């Protein structure tokens, strides 16, 4: 029972960290990165389809994303979806491919994006702390139901706290790396 609580807690914390990594991938840092386009989907024959399933996305230069559709008929739909998205980069369509030129970030924009990274990190830490609270509640319930002694409960609570500390530290490391990448000119 308690091993399951620890395993579940650790799994949920890892998922929160992975979600944060995906979120960071969608934040542009002045460099071309195919993950910027992960959240864009195109209405393809009536079904919303992720862009990366309809086109090859490559980075020929440091600040250029090249989108080569597998089906040339989807080019206009892809361009429309990019224009409607929140990435804020106008697509350049030459009839065969779409180029996205990632603009160089101004100092003010860099600071705003770094703040956004910090906000996302804090939201992820809150999620991790909520997971910790759920685990602690489960341990208290197990102790109250007589499945654990108080000493065992304290021991497992310490284990949950160690998992929480490790997860928060990993989030801080990811956040620091992304902020450094954004603020480097």
URCOR-V927957 format. One line per field, one symbol per residue. ss: DSSP state (2 for helix, 1 for strand, 0 for the rest). burial: b if it has 9 or more other C-alpha atoms within 8 Angstrom, else e. A space follows every 10 residues. Layout:
ss: ???
burial: ???
This chain:
ss: 0222222222 2222222222 2222200000 0002222000 1111001111 2222111111 1001111110 0222222222 2222000000 1110000111 1000002222 2222222222 2222222222 2222222222 2222000002 2222222222 2222222222 2222222222 22200
burial: eeeebbeebb ebbbebbeeb bebbbbbbbb bbbbebbbeb bbbeeeeebb bbebbbbebe eebbbbbbbe eeebbebbbe bbbeeeeebe bebeebbbbb bbeeeeeeeb bebbeebbeb beebbebbbe bbeebbebbb ebbeeeebee eebeebbebb bebbeebbeb bbebbeebbe ebbee
